[in-house]
Amino acid sequence: MSKLYDQIQDSLAFIRQKTDFEPEFGLILGTGLGDISEQIERVALIPYREIPHFPVSTVESHKGELVFGNFAGRRVVALVGRFHYYEGWSMQQVTFPIRVLKFLGIQRLLISNAAGSVNGQIEAGDLVFIRDHINLQADNPLRGENDERLGPRFPDMLKAYDRQLNAAALSIATENGIRAHEGVYLGLQGPNLETPAEYNFAHLMGADVVGMSTVPEVLVARHMDLPVWVCSIATNKCYPIEEIRETTLESVVAVAKAAGDKLALVIETLLRKTL
């Protein structure tokens, strides 16, 4: 784990050579949501491939850029594109950027993702503010020797998600005529989408949306005592079973992009008026 700490410091030193900008908030822009970064008044942009020890995203819709700038009057740094376990990275590599953002000085992490709805009341295009998760992924980024400089051996997950921010986000959505919900995210390994039986199982387990990211990032953020707020865009309806339709990456990206302005409005208002 001392190697991980040293790698974080390497990345941090490189980034500081490029910019002395000090962000207050970190943003993770998931599948189809990279366009939100265009609303940031940019101070610096660094491609992932240039940063020591950063993985490089292999997913078509993820740009792979670290963007610094001002958004809604606040100083932010955005990960435009994330990493997934299914790409072949280790969980430590998937979550490495979160640790770097923490060392850059962010006070809170705002995460977005595209997910499938397994709640019959949640339609494609709806926003879902996450209140809890179920982790069925194959590995854990905290597995292995623990470095106390990064966080405790056994981080508590009772209050992993910011319910007060969820309440504020729901109010913002209502005021702007945006369909939104609070729900539970089920994290799965991927990359294949789930079978109808698996979607039904997810529903029975108490999940509202299912996806292939986010949970590792939340675990590492909480390990480092970094408050987290998460919003999923429901990009396809996976419950009830008879409403499932064949899904492609193109259709997921299209729905996420179409809902991106709604998510950007919620985030902008949270940053400007609540945080």
Backbone as numpy.savetxt, mean C-alpha at the origin, in Angstrom:
# Nx Ny Nz CAx CAy CAz Cx Cy Cz
20.70 -9.43 10.45 19.88 -8.22 10.45 20.74 -6.95 10.45
22.00 -7.06 10.94 22.88 -5.91 10.85 23.15 -5.55 9.40
23.14 -6.58 8.53 23.30 -6.34 7.10 22.13 -5.51 6.57
20.91 -5.83 7.01 19.74 -5.07 6.58 19.87 -3.62 7.02
20.27 -3.40 8.25 20.44 -2.04 8.76 21.46 -1.28 7.91
22.57 -1.94 7.60 23.61 -1.29 6.79 23.11 -0.98 5.39
22.29 -1.87 4.82 21.74 -1.62 3.49 20.80 -0.42 3.50
20.02 -0.29 4.56 19.14 0.88 4.70 19.97 2.16 4.71
21.06 2.12 5.45 21.92 3.31 5.54 22.55 3.63 4.18
22.92 2.59 3.42 23.45 2.81 2.07 22.43 3.53 1.18
21.21 3.02 1.19 20.15 3.64 0.39 19.89 5.06 0.83
19.84 5.27 2.13 19.58 6.58 2.69 20.66 7.57 2.26
21.92 7.14 2.33 23.03 8.02 1.96 22.95 8.41 0.48
22.60 7.44 -0.37 22.48 7.72 -1.80 21.36 8.73 -2.06
20.21 8.51 -1.43 19.07 9.41 -1.64 19.41 10.82 -1.16
20.11 10.91 -0.04 20.47 12.22 0.50 21.46 12.96 -0.39
22.20 12.21 -1.21 23.05 12.86 -2.19 22.24 13.51 -3.31
21.05 12.95 -3.55 20.19 13.45 -4.62 19.27 14.58 -4.17
18.84 14.54 -2.89 17.92 15.56 -2.40 18.00 15.64 -0.88
17.84 16.85 -0.36 17.78 17.04 1.09 16.34 17.27 1.55
15.39 17.00 0.65 13.96 17.17 0.96 13.59 16.26 2.13
12.85 16.79 3.11 12.47 16.02 4.29 10.96 15.78 4.29
10.51 14.57 3.88 9.08 14.29 3.79 8.44 14.05 5.16
7.17 14.47 5.26 6.37 14.19 6.46 5.60 12.88 6.31
5.17 12.60 5.07 4.29 11.46 4.83 4.83 10.61 3.69
4.63 9.30 3.81 4.97 8.39 2.73 3.70 7.88 2.06
3.74 7.75 0.74 2.62 7.22 -0.03 3.09 6.00 -0.81
2.28 4.95 -0.83 2.51 3.81 -1.72 1.38 3.78 -2.72
1.72 3.93 -4.00 0.72 3.98 -5.06 0.74 2.65 -5.80
-0.33 1.87 -5.63 -0.38 0.52 -6.16 -0.85 0.45 -7.60
-1.30 -0.74 -7.99 -1.68 -1.05 -9.37 -2.65 -0.02 -9.94
-2.23 0.61 -11.05 -3.10 1.54 -11.75 -3.21 2.91 -11.12
-2.49 3.15 -10.01 -2.67 4.39 -9.26 -1.48 5.33 -9.38
-0.54 5.00 -10.25 0.64 5.83 -10.43 0.35 7.24 -10.89
-0.80 7.44 -11.55 -1.13 8.78 -12.06 -1.31 9.79 -10.93
-1.61 9.30 -9.72 -1.75 10.21 -8.58 -0.46 10.98 -8.36
0.66 10.34 -8.69 1.96 11.00 -8.48 2.10 12.26 -9.34
1.34 12.34 -10.43 1.42 13.52 -11.30 0.87 14.77 -10.60
0.10 14.57 -9.52 -0.45 15.71 -8.79 0.52 16.25 -7.74
1.64 15.57 -7.56 2.66 16.03 -6.62 3.52 17.11 -7.28
3.72 18.22 -6.58 4.63 19.26 -7.05 6.05 18.75 -6.79
6.69 18.26 -7.82 7.90 17.47 -7.65 9.13 18.33 -7.31
9.88 17.79 -6.37 11.17 18.37 -6.00 12.30 17.48 -6.50
12.05 16.15 -6.47 13.07 15.20 -6.93 12.38 13.91 -7.34
13.01 13.21 -8.29 12.54 11.90 -8.73 13.76 10.99 -8.89
13.69 9.80 -8.27 14.80 8.86 -8.35 14.25 7.50 -8.79
14.67 6.98 -9.95 14.24 5.63 -10.34 14.75 4.60 -9.35
13.93 3.60 -9.07 14.33 2.55 -8.13 15.66 1.92 -8.53
15.86 1.73 -9.84 17.04 1.01 -10.30 18.34 1.70 -9.92
18.27 2.99 -9.58 19.48 3.72 -9.22 19.80 3.62 -7.73
18.83 3.24 -6.92 18.99 3.27 -5.46 19.62 1.96 -4.99
20.72 2.01 -4.27 21.35 0.78 -3.78 20.37 -0.08 -2.97
20.36 -1.38 -3.31 19.59 -2.41 -2.59 18.08 -2.36 -2.85
17.60 -1.39 -3.64 16.18 -1.37 -3.98 15.89 -2.45 -5.02
14.82 -3.22 -4.86 14.38 -4.07 -5.96 13.88 -3.21 -7.11
13.63 -3.81 -8.25 13.05 -3.12 -9.40 11.75 -3.82 -9.75
10.66 -3.07 -9.78 9.35 -3.67 -10.03 9.28 -4.28 -11.43
8.72 -5.48 -11.51 8.56 -6.16 -12.79 7.13 -6.13 -13.30
6.23 -5.48 -12.53 4.82 -5.44 -12.91 4.59 -4.28 -13.86
3.91 -4.57 -14.96 3.74 -3.63 -16.07 3.19 -2.27 -15.64
2.25 -2.24 -14.70 1.58 -0.99 -14.35 2.29 -0.23 -13.23
3.47 -0.68 -12.81 4.20 -0.02 -11.72 5.43 0.68 -12.29
5.48 2.02 -12.17 6.53 2.79 -12.82 7.91 2.56 -12.20
7.98 2.38 -10.89 9.27 2.17 -10.26 10.04 3.45 -10.03
9.40 4.43 -9.35 10.03 5.72 -9.10 9.77 6.17 -7.66
10.77 6.80 -7.09 10.63 7.44 -5.79 10.48 8.94 -6.06
9.31 9.49 -5.70 8.99 10.88 -6.03 8.88 11.70 -4.76
9.63 12.80 -4.69 9.59 13.73 -3.56 8.91 15.01 -4.00
8.09 15.57 -3.11 7.49 16.84 -3.45 6.38 17.23 -2.49
5.58 18.20 -2.92 4.50 18.74 -2.10 3.14 18.35 -2.68
2.28 17.91 -1.79 0.93 17.51 -2.18 -0.02 17.95 -1.07
-1.04 18.69 -1.44 -2.03 19.20 -0.48 -1.35 20.02 0.62
-0.27 20.72 0.26 0.41 21.56 1.22 1.29 20.81 2.20
1.50 19.51 1.97 2.34 18.71 2.86 3.51 18.12 2.08
4.59 17.85 2.79 5.78 17.27 2.18 5.64 15.74 2.13
5.71 15.18 0.94 5.48 13.74 0.78 6.60 13.10 -0.03
6.73 11.80 0.15 7.55 10.97 -0.73 6.68 9.79 -1.14
6.63 9.53 -2.44 5.74 8.50 -2.97 6.54 7.38 -3.61
6.17 6.16 -3.25 6.65 4.98 -3.97 5.67 4.75 -5.11
6.07 5.08 -6.31 5.19 4.92 -7.48 5.44 3.53 -8.03
4.69 2.59 -7.53 4.90 1.18 -7.81 5.51 0.50 -6.60
5.07 -0.72 -6.35 5.54 -1.48 -5.20 6.11 -2.81 -5.68
6.50 -3.64 -4.72 7.06 -4.96 -5.01 6.16 -6.01 -4.39
6.14 -7.18 -5.01 5.27 -8.27 -4.57 6.09 -9.55 -4.37
5.66 -10.34 -3.44 6.31 -11.62 -3.17 6.28 -12.51 -4.42
5.19 -12.44 -5.19 5.06 -13.31 -6.37 6.06 -12.97 -7.48
6.68 -11.78 -7.40 7.68 -11.43 -8.40 8.99 -12.18 -8.19
9.12 -12.84 -7.04 10.33 -13.58 -6.75 11.22 -12.94 -5.71
10.83 -11.75 -5.23 11.60 -11.08 -4.18 11.32 -11.76 -2.84
12.27 -11.66 -1.93 12.01 -12.10 -0.56 11.11 -11.07 0.11
10.48 -11.45 1.22 9.64 -10.50 1.95 10.47 -9.33 2.48
11.73 -9.58 2.82 12.59 -8.49 3.28 12.85 -7.50 2.15
13.01 -8.00 0.92 13.19 -7.11 -0.22 11.90 -6.36 -0.56
10.77 -7.05 -0.49 9.48 -6.43 -0.77 9.25 -5.21 0.12
9.66 -5.33 1.37 9.37 -4.28 2.36 10.54 -3.34 2.61
11.65 -3.56 1.95 12.84 -2.73 2.17 12.56 -1.23 2.00
11.82 -0.82 0.96 11.55 0.61 0.79 10.81 1.24 1.97
9.98 0.46 2.66 9.24 1.00 3.81 10.23 1.42 4.90
11.24 0.58 5.10 12.24 0.90 6.12 13.03 2.15 5.73
13.33 2.29 4.45 14.06 3.48 3.99 13.20 4.73 4.20
11.89 4.65 3.89 11.02 5.81 4.10 10.99 6.22 5.57
10.96 5.23 6.45 10.97 5.54 7.89 12.24 6.29 8.25
13.37 5.85 7.73 14.63 6.52 8.05 14.75 7.88 7.36
13.95 8.10 6.31 13.90 9.42 5.68 13.12 10.41 6.55
12.40 9.89 7.55 11.75 10.76 8.51 10.25 10.87 8.41
9.60 10.03 7.59 8.14 10.15 7.49 7.48 9.85 8.84
6.34 10.50 9.07 5.61 10.35 10.32 4.42 9.40 10.20
3.99 9.16 8.94 2.83 8.30 8.71 2.92 7.75 7.30
2.39 6.53 7.11 2.42 5.88 5.81 0.99 5.70 5.31
0.73 6.19 4.10 -0.58 6.04 3.45 -0.41 5.08 2.28
-1.14 3.97 2.32 -0.97 2.88 1.35 -2.22 2.72 0.51
-2.05 2.50 -0.78 -3.18 2.17 -1.66 -2.90 0.86 -2.37
-3.97 0.20 -2.78 -3.83 -1.03 -3.55 -5.10 -1.28 -4.36
-4.98 -2.17 -5.32 -6.14 -2.68 -6.05 -6.47 -4.05 -5.49
-7.75 -4.34 -5.30 -8.15 -5.58 -4.65 -9.47 -6.07 -5.21
-9.75 -7.35 -5.00 -11.02 -7.93 -5.41 -12.01 -7.91 -4.27
-13.26 -7.60 -4.56 -14.29 -7.55 -3.53 -14.89 -8.93 -3.28
-14.92 -9.34 -2.00 -15.61 -10.57 -1.62 -16.76 -10.25 -0.66
-17.22 -9.03 -0.74 -18.38 -8.56 0.01 -19.42 -8.12 -1.01
-20.58 -8.74 -0.97 -21.60 -8.46 -1.97 -22.04 -7.01 -2.04
-21.77 -6.22 -0.98 -22.16 -4.82 -0.95 -21.10 -3.90 -1.55
-19.92 -4.45 -1.85 -18.83 -3.63 -2.37 -18.70 -3.87 -3.87
-18.92 -2.81 -4.64 -18.92 -2.90 -6.10 -17.56 -2.49 -6.67
-17.29 -2.91 -7.90 -16.08 -2.49 -8.58 -16.05 -0.96 -8.67
-14.92 -0.36 -8.30 -14.78 1.08 -8.29 -14.97 1.71 -6.93
-15.49 0.95 -5.96 -15.67 1.47 -4.61 -14.33 1.58 -3.89
-14.25 2.50 -2.94 -13.10 2.61 -2.04 -13.38 1.82 -0.77
-12.36 1.15 -0.24 -12.48 0.39 1.00 -11.33 0.78 1.92
-11.65 1.43 3.03 -10.64 1.83 4.00 -10.42 0.66 4.97
-9.20 0.17 5.04 -8.93 -1.08 5.74 -8.85 -0.87 7.25
-9.60 -1.70 7.98 -9.60 -1.63 9.44 -8.83 -2.78 10.08
-8.56 -3.84 9.28 -7.85 -5.00 9.82 -7.45 -5.88 8.64
-6.61 -6.87 8.91 -6.25 -7.79 7.82 -6.19 -9.23 8.32
-6.24 -10.14 7.36 -6.01 -11.57 7.58 -4.81 -11.92 6.70
-3.79 -12.48 7.29 -2.55 -12.76 6.55 -2.44 -14.24 6.22
-2.61 -14.57 4.93 -2.42 -15.94 4.46 -1.28 -16.01 3.45
-0.36 -15.06 3.53 0.78 -15.10 2.64 1.82 -16.10 3.14
2.73 -16.47 2.24 3.58 -17.64 2.48 4.77 -17.37 3.40
5.06 -16.11 3.66 6.23 -15.77 4.45 5.94 -14.50 5.22
6.85 -14.14 6.13 6.68 -12.96 6.95 7.97 -12.14 6.90
7.89 -10.84 6.62 9.11 -10.04 6.50 9.88 -9.89 7.80
9.24 -10.23 8.93 9.90 -10.11 10.23 10.56 -11.42 10.66
10.47 -12.43 9.82 11.07 -13.73 10.13 12.59 -13.62 10.15
13.23 -14.30 11.09 14.67 -14.28 11.19 15.13 -13.46 12.39
16.43 -13.27 12.48 17.00 -12.51 13.60 16.43 -11.10 13.62
16.09 -10.61 14.81 15.53 -9.27 14.94 16.61 -8.27 15.33
16.58 -7.11 14.67 17.48 -6.01 14.99 16.68 -4.97 15.77
17.01 -4.81 17.05 16.25 -3.90 17.92 16.33 -2.45 17.44
17.31 -2.12 16.60 17.39 -0.76 16.06 16.24 -0.49 15.09
15.64 -1.56 14.57 14.53 -1.42 13.62 13.18 -1.56 14.30
13.10 -2.38 15.34 11.83 -2.59 16.01 11.89 -3.78 16.94
10.81 -4.05 17.69 10.80 -5.12 18.68 10.62 -6.50 18.04
11.00 -7.52 18.77 10.86 -8.90 18.28 9.41 -9.26 18.00
8.50 -8.85 18.87 7.10 -9.24 18.75 6.19 -8.00 18.69
6.11 -7.33 17.55 5.27 -6.13 17.46 3.79 -6.49 17.60
3.08 -5.68 18.36 1.65 -5.89 18.59 0.86 -5.34 17.40
-0.19 -6.06 17.01 -0.98 -5.67 15.84 -2.43 -5.31 16.19
-2.69 -5.06 17.48 -4.06 -4.75 17.88 -4.59 -3.50 17.18
-3.75 -2.48 17.05 -4.17 -1.23 16.43 -3.30 -0.94 15.22
-3.24 -1.91 14.32 -2.37 -1.79 13.14 -2.85 -0.72 12.17
-4.16 -0.50 12.12 -4.75 0.42 11.15 -5.41 1.59 11.87
-5.34 2.76 11.27 -5.82 4.00 11.89 -7.32 4.15 11.67
-8.11 3.74 12.67 -9.56 3.78 12.55 -10.09 5.21 12.57
-9.40 6.12 13.26 -9.84 7.51 13.27 -9.71 8.14 11.88
-8.61 7.82 11.20 -8.46 8.31 9.83 -9.50 7.67 8.91
-9.82 6.41 9.16 -10.88 5.77 8.37 -12.20 6.52 8.52
-12.53 6.89 9.75 -13.77 7.63 9.98 -13.75 8.96 9.25
-12.61 9.64 9.28 -12.49 10.91 8.56 -12.61 10.69 7.06
-11.99 9.62 6.56 -12.05 9.32 5.13 -13.47 8.98 4.69
-14.19 8.23 5.51 -15.58 7.90 5.19 -16.43 9.16 5.12
-16.17 10.09 6.03 -16.91 11.36 6.03 -16.60 12.16 4.76
-15.33 12.20 4.38 -14.94 12.90 3.15 -15.62 12.28 1.94
-15.63 10.94 1.90 -16.25 10.24 0.77 -17.75 10.57 0.69
-18.43 10.54 1.83 -19.86 10.84 1.86 -20.13 12.26 1.37
-19.33 13.21 1.82 -19.51 14.61 1.43 -19.33 14.82 -0.06
-18.56 13.93 -0.69 -18.26 14.09 -2.12 -18.96 13.06 -3.00
-19.94 12.35 -2.44 -20.72 11.40 -3.23 -19.92 10.21 -3.71
-18.91 9.80 -2.94 -18.05 8.67 -3.31 -18.48 7.44 -2.53
-18.71 6.33 -3.25 -19.05 5.08 -2.57 -17.81 4.56 -1.84
-17.94 4.37 -0.51 -16.79 3.94 0.29 -17.27 3.08 1.46
-16.37 2.25 1.96 -16.67 1.31 3.03 -15.44 1.17 3.93
-15.62 0.56 5.08 -14.52 0.13 5.92 -14.53 -1.39 5.90
-13.35 -2.01 5.80 -13.36 -3.46 5.67 -12.05 -4.14 6.02
-12.07 -5.47 5.87 -10.93 -6.33 6.19 -10.26 -6.79 4.90
-8.94 -6.70 4.87 -8.14 -7.09 3.70 -7.54 -8.46 3.95
-7.72 -9.36 3.00 -7.10 -10.69 3.06 -5.89 -10.70 2.14
-4.70 -10.93 2.69 -3.48 -10.97 1.92 -3.15 -12.38 1.47
-3.04 -12.59 0.14 -2.70 -13.88 -0.44 -1.42 -13.75 -1.27
-0.84 -14.87 -1.62 0.46 -14.89 -2.26 0.43 -14.47 -3.72
-0.55 -14.94 -4.51 -0.58 -14.68 -5.94 0.50 -15.49 -6.65
0.72 -15.24 -7.97 0.12 -14.18 -8.78 -1.23 -14.54 -9.41
-1.62 -15.82 -9.35 -2.91 -16.17 -9.94 -4.04 -15.56 -9.13
-5.13 -15.24 -9.83 -6.34 -14.84 -9.12 -6.95 -16.08 -8.48
-7.91 -15.85 -7.61 -8.45 -16.96 -6.82 -9.55 -17.71 -7.58
-9.77 -18.94 -7.17 -10.86 -19.74 -7.72 -12.17 -19.30 -7.06
-13.32 -19.63 -7.66 -14.59 -19.31 -7.01 -14.69 -19.87 -5.60
-14.19 -21.09 -5.39 -14.23 -21.68 -4.05 -13.38 -20.87 -3.07
-12.23 -20.38 -3.55 -11.37 -19.58 -2.68 -11.99 -18.23 -2.36
-12.66 -17.62 -3.34 -13.37 -16.37 -3.07 -14.46 -16.60 -2.02
-15.17 -17.70 -2.15 -16.22 -18.02 -1.18 -15.62 -18.22 0.21
-14.47 -18.90 0.27 -13.77 -19.12 1.53 -13.35 -17.79 2.15
-12.84 -16.88 1.32 -12.43 -15.57 1.81 -13.62 -14.83 2.43
-14.77 -14.91 1.76 -15.97 -14.28 2.28 -16.36 -14.89 3.62
-16.32 -16.21 3.72 -16.70 -16.89 4.96 -15.73 -16.58 6.10
-14.47 -16.29 5.75 -13.47 -15.96 6.76 -13.68 -14.57 7.35
-14.47 -13.75 6.69 -14.70 -12.40 7.18 -13.96 -11.32 6.43
-13.35 -11.67 5.29 -12.68 -10.66 4.47 -13.69 -9.88 3.65
-13.33 -8.64 3.33 -14.14 -7.82 2.43 -13.47 -7.65 1.08
-12.13 -7.61 1.08 -11.37 -7.52 -0.17 -10.16 -8.46 -0.07
-9.69 -8.91 -1.24 -8.53 -9.79 -1.28 -7.49 -9.18 -2.22
-6.21 -9.36 -1.86 -5.14 -8.82 -2.70 -3.83 -9.52 -2.44
-2.78 -9.09 -3.14 -1.48 -9.77 -3.12 -0.37 -8.87 -2.60
-0.71 -7.84 -1.85 0.30 -6.89 -1.37 -0.07 -6.42 0.03
0.43 -5.27 0.42 0.00 -4.46 1.56 0.31 -5.06 2.93
-0.08 -6.31 3.17 0.13 -6.89 4.50 1.60 -6.86 4.91
2.55 -7.30 4.06 3.96 -7.22 4.47 4.39 -5.79 4.79
3.91 -4.83 4.01 4.26 -3.43 4.23 3.73 -2.93 5.57
2.51 -3.35 5.90 1.92 -2.96 7.19 2.70 -3.59 8.34
3.08 -4.86 8.20 3.82 -5.52 9.27 5.13 -4.80 9.56
5.84 -4.42 8.51 7.12 -3.74 8.69 6.91 -2.32 9.22
5.89 -1.63 8.74 5.60 -0.29 9.25 5.31 -0.33 10.74
4.51 -1.28 11.16 4.18 -1.39 12.59 5.39 -1.85 13.41
6.23 -2.68 12.80 7.47 -3.08 13.45 8.31 -1.86 13.78
8.25 -0.84 12.91 9.04 0.38 13.09 8.23 1.50 13.73
7.08 1.16 14.31 6.21 2.10 15.01 5.78 3.25 14.11
5.43 2.90 12.87 5.00 3.87 11.88 3.49 3.74 11.68
2.70 4.76 12.01 1.24 4.69 11.83 0.88 4.47 10.36
-0.20 3.71 10.14 -0.58 3.28 8.79 -2.04 3.57 8.52
-2.31 4.05 7.29 -3.68 4.15 6.77 -3.67 3.49 5.40
-4.69 2.66 5.13 -4.72 1.89 3.88 -6.07 2.04 3.21
-6.03 2.26 1.90 -7.25 2.26 1.09 -7.09 1.29 -0.07
-8.06 0.40 -0.22 -8.14 -0.48 -1.38 -9.16 0.07 -2.35
-8.85 -0.02 -3.64 -9.87 0.20 -4.67 -10.35 -1.16 -5.12
-11.62 -1.42 -4.96 -12.19 -2.69 -5.42 -12.26 -2.65 -6.95
-11.47 -3.48 -7.59 -11.38 -3.42 -9.05 -12.19 -4.50 -9.75
-12.61 -5.51 -9.00 -13.46 -6.56 -9.59 -14.29 -7.19 -8.47
-15.48 -7.63 -8.84 -16.39 -8.20 -7.85 -16.26 -9.73 -7.87
-15.96 -10.30 -6.73 -15.66 -11.73 -6.63 -16.65 -12.47 -5.73
-17.71 -11.79 -5.34 -18.74 -12.41 -4.51 -20.01 -11.58 -4.67
-21.18 -12.22 -4.78 -21.43 -13.66 -4.76 -20.87 -14.37 -6.00
-20.76 -15.67 -5.89 -20.08 -16.48 -6.91 -20.66 -16.25 -8.30
-21.98 -16.14 -8.40 -22.61 -16.02 -9.71 -22.30 -14.69 -10.39
-21.72 -13.73 -9.66 -21.39 -12.44 -10.25 -19.92 -12.34 -10.68
-19.15 -13.40 -10.46 -17.74 -13.37 -10.85 -17.62 -13.40 -12.36
-16.75 -12.55 -12.89 -16.45 -12.54 -14.32 -14.94 -12.71 -14.50
-14.54 -13.22 -15.64 -13.12 -13.38 -15.92 -12.43 -12.01 -15.84
-11.26 -11.99 -15.19 -10.56 -10.74 -14.91 -9.18 -10.73 -15.56
-8.80 -9.59 -16.13 -7.48 -9.42 -16.72 -6.76 -8.27 -16.02
-5.45 -8.21 -16.18 -4.69 -7.09 -15.62 -5.18 -5.78 -16.22
-5.49 -5.79 -17.51 -5.95 -4.58 -18.18 -7.24 -4.05 -17.55
-8.15 -4.95 -17.23 -9.42 -4.51 -16.64 -9.21 -3.99 -15.22
-8.31 -4.63 -14.47 -8.00 -4.17 -13.11 -7.39 -2.78 -13.15
-6.42 -2.57 -14.03 -5.76 -1.27 -14.15 -6.76 -0.20 -14.57
-7.66 -0.54 -15.50 -8.64 0.43 -15.98 -9.56 0.89 -14.86
-10.04 -0.04 -14.04 -10.94 0.33 -12.94 -10.18 1.15 -11.90
-8.94 0.72 -11.59 -8.15 1.46 -10.60 -7.88 2.89 -11.06
-7.54 3.05 -12.34 -7.29 4.40 -12.86 -8.54 5.26 -12.82
-9.67 4.65 -13.15 -10.92 5.40 -13.16 -11.29 5.88 -11.76
-10.92 5.09 -10.74 -11.23 5.46 -9.36 -10.12 6.28 -8.72
-9.01 6.44 -9.43 -7.85 7.13 -8.87 -8.13 8.55 -8.44
-8.95 9.28 -9.19 -9.26 10.66 -8.83 -10.03 10.72 -7.51
-10.90 9.73 -7.28 -11.64 9.69 -6.02 -10.69 9.47 -4.84
-9.76 8.53 -5.04 -8.79 8.26 -3.98 -7.90 9.48 -3.74
-7.46 10.11 -4.82 -6.61 11.30 -4.69 -7.33 12.40 -3.90
-8.64 12.58 -4.16 -9.42 13.58 -3.44 -9.45 13.28 -1.95
-9.67 12.01 -1.61 -9.71 11.62 -0.20 -8.36 11.88 0.47
-7.27 11.44 -0.18 -5.94 11.62 0.40 -5.61 13.10 0.54
-5.92 13.87 -0.51 -5.63 15.31 -0.47 -6.37 15.98 0.69
-7.63 15.63 0.87 -8.42 16.24 1.95 -7.91 15.81 3.31
-7.54 14.54 3.45 -6.97 14.07 4.72 -5.69 14.86 5.06
-4.83 15.01 4.07 -3.58 15.72 4.31 -3.81 17.19 4.62
-4.76 17.79 3.94 -4.96 19.23 4.06 -5.74 19.60 5.33
-6.69 18.74 5.74 -7.62 19.14 6.78 -7.57 18.29 8.06
-7.05 17.05 7.96 -7.13 16.14 9.10 -5.78 15.88 9.74
-4.76 15.66 8.93 -3.45 15.29 9.47 -2.59 16.51 9.79
